[in-house]
């Protein structure tokens, strides 16, 4: 006989605390990035979350240099402009 799959209240609490800690740490890390790096990272997250709204082009040079270009036709709201 197996135990039910119900989550224990303590397990849920620990999970929420971990998520909050990771979110806080992540926000502090983003604040340390220069604006252009922050913008690139947010554009990549947007591509992951809504791939249908963006186009991505990956260029690989013979020297090994990689260039990922992300583009969208959706204009950002004023709060997300950098």
ABEGO torsion letter per residue (X at the ends): XBBBABBBAAAAAAAAAAAAAAAAAAAAAAAABBAAAAAAAAAAAAAAABAAABBBBBBBBAAGBBBBBBBBABBBBAAABX
